[in-house]
């Protein structure tokens, strides 16, 4: 499988480690943290590494099939102050949407803390989901725990996936008998 992708808020390249193994080619990565950039460069080089995502012109981003991003979680995490969009880090989601609007990749793939699902009584996730829908993406999300994927830690993360509407048939969310935070989020 060959595809091109962009990795925003790249950290040390967590998405890249997986996507390269699946045949992906990173055409742009963005990370502003000095030490994360040093680690990223040591692992992957810096051919496509940019700094602050807010300074990237969306129209100049190379064409790509998939955009992955895991913007800073402190604004939504129970370990942080949970200020959401009142924290500048919380608004970085809209930088990813700005680039998605300019480039219209086939898939948007976001990762963040589980606390995002219920943040501000679900309104934060609703705003994020609506932003993807407004750009022409059909979305779904779930919370996955790394302990079920061979990683020796208990770490729950939300994954929000948007597939461009012209590539997918619309279908309603099915939560069945689930009563967990994800089912409640989808019902909201």
N, C-alpha and C positions, 0 to 999 in steps of 0.2 A: 504494500500500500504506500504510494507516494503522495505526500501532501505538503503544503507550506503552511507555516504557522507563525504567529506573533505571540510573544510572551511578555505581558505587562506586569509590573510589580514583581519582577522575576526572582527576587531574593538570590539564592545561590543556584537556581535552575531546577527546582523540583519538578515542574511540568516537563522541562526539557529532557530530564533524565529518562522519563517514560516515553515521550513523544518521539524522540530520536530512535529509540528501539523499535518503534512501530512504523518506521519509515518516513517520519516527518523531517522536514528541513526548516530550521529556524531562520526566518528572514529579518527579524527584528526582535530585540529584547530590550526592556527598559527597567532600570533599577537605579534609584538615586542614592541609596545608602553606600557609603564609601567602602565599608568592610565587606558587605555582601557583593559589591562589584568586584572587589579583589578576589574573593572566592570564586565568583562566576567566571572571571577571566582565567583563573588558574585551572578551572575545570573544562572550559569550552573555548577559551580565547575571547577576544573582544571585537571580532569582525563586525558583528551586528549589534553590539551593546551600546545603548544610549543611556543617558541619565534620566533626569526628571521628565516623567511622562507628560506633565502639563506644558512642556516646551516643545513637544513633538507636533508638527503640522500633520494632521490626519491625512491630508491629500498626498503627502510625501511618503507615507508608509507604503512599503512594497505590497503588491497584491498578495493575498494569502487566503487559505481555505478555512483556517481555524484560528480564533483568537482565544487565548487562555489568560486568565488573570486571577490573582489572589490578593486583592488590595489589602492594605493594613487592617487588621481585625480589632485593634484596641478600641475603636469607636463603638463596637457591638458586643465585645466580649464581657463576660461577667468578671473577668480579671482586670478589666479596664474601667473607665468612668462611665461607659455606655452613653455617651453624648450623641451618638448617631451622626446625623447630618449637621449637628451643631459643632462637631469636631471636624476640622479640615480634612483629616484622614478619611472620614466617613464619606466625604463628597468626591473622593477619587474615583468612585464607581462611575460617576458621570463623565470622567475623562476617558474611560474605556468605552462608554457609549458614544462619546464624541468621535472617537476613531472608528468605531463600528459603523456609525452613520456615514462616514466618509468612504469606507472601504467595502461594506456589506459582505463580510466573510460568510461562508456557508454555516459555520457553527461558532457560537459564543459559549465559553465554558468557564464559569466562575467558581471559585472555592473560597470558603470563609468559615468562621466559627459557627457552631451550632446555635449559639446565642442570637445570631442574626434572625433565625426563624421567628422567635417571639419578641424581638426587640420592638419597643414602643407598641406593644400589643399587636404586633404583626404588621403595623403600618409601614415600617421601613422595608420589609420584604415586598410588600404590595407595591410600593413605589418603584423598587428595583425591577420587579417582574413587569410592571406596566411599561417601564422605560424600554425594556427589550421588546415587548409586544408592539409598542408604538413604532419601533424601528422595523417591524415586519418579521418578527421571530415568534415561533411557537415554542413555548417553554415548558419545562418540567424541572422538578427539584427533588432531592432526597438528602437525608443525613446518613452518612456512612461512617462506620467506626473502623479505624485502621487495624484493630485487633483481629478482624475477620479476614484480613488480606495479608497475613503472614508477617505483620510488623509487631514487634514486641512492646506495644504500648496501647493504651486505651485512649484514643483520640477521636472524638466525633467532629465531623466537618460537614457543612452543607455544600452540596454541589448543585448549582443552578445551570442548566443547559438550555441554550436557545438554538433552534435550527431554523434557518431562513424559511419563511412560509411557503415559498415556491418549491421547496424540496420535500415537503411533508404533508400528509393528510391531517387535518385537524381532528382531534379526538378528545372527549372529556376526560378529566382526571378521574381515575378509579382508585379509591382508597379502601374499598371493601369494608372489612370490620376493624381496620386499624383505628386506634384511638390515640396514637402517639402524637408528638408535637408536629410531625410532618403532615399527618392527616388533618389535624386541626388547622395548620397553616394553609393547606390546599382548600379546605372548606371555607376559610375566610375569603 
